[in-house]
Amino acid sequence: MTCQEFESILYPYLDGEFQPEERVTAEAHLRGCSTCASRVHEEGLLRQSLRRAARHSVETSRAPAALRSRLQANLHQEQRRAAQAAWLRMGAAALVLVTVSGVTWRALRPEHRQRYMEDAVRRHTKKLPVEIVGVSHENVEAWFDGKLDHRVSVPRLHDVRLSGARISNVTDRPAAYISYERNAEGQGGPARRIGVFVFDDARREVEAPTLPAVQVGSSLGYNVAMWRDGEIVYELVSDLNEADIRRMLAEQSAQKAASASPTTPSVPVLPVSLHP
């Protein structure tokens, strides 16, 4: 990013309009450019001064007490009306949902799931830089520890290379983004990118089965597989075909089940003498 490019996004950056992963490039530029860093600092001080001046102006030019009382009374009355109207709308909606609950639920859930799929694909295709290079699954898991409110177990996908990870989002949910690469079948071909988003769904609002079952759909030209492990949802995005994705996840599930199976220790058999 150049200084001119940063200048064009300065005010959205200060207003906090960027998603966490979209701030990575801007903050990388600030770390290496003292001029832009000073500009951000000066703008921040200017905004603080303006806020203080605005607060002082409001505090020193208060409306008369009688006018404030009338305004507060009208405001409270309007808030009560709005609350009553909201309860009436919620009651009517609940009645409709109870009446046609099965049809309504099945109609809304696919649209809800599609929104998560499209958002994951858009973030995957941005190809933002990773924040940690994937040296091992354990190191990546340790790097996420404390950065998110949920645990991050890095999937051990078969026949792929772990390339890195970063903090991301899926819609409004903080998520881990884990990047993999799979070599092309022919020598010299470009590597195929695979991205896995990991986010918390304690309320189970996202429809996703538990491995070895997996739900595969498509969005914006990419295949998206979704599954869950308890309260954690995994969302895999790739241009691999559905059969390859299902085979990859089936191998991971089998490997995980095998590693979790308890092993029975061997007991040596000693000869027993029948003579005194």
Secondary structure, DSSP 8 states (H G I E B T S, - for coil): --HHHHHHTHHHHHTT-S-GGGHHHHHHHHHH-HHHHHHHHHHHHHHHHHHHHHHHHHHHS---HHHHHHHHHHHHHHHHHHHHHHHHHHHHHHHHHHHTHHHHHHHHHHHHHHHHHHHHHHHHHT----SEE-S-HHHHHHHHTTTSSS-------TT-EEEEEEEEEETTEEEEEEEEEE--SSTT---EEEEEEEEE-TT--S---BTT--EEEEETTEEEEEEEETTEEEEEEESS-HHHHHHHHHHHHHHHHHHHS---------------
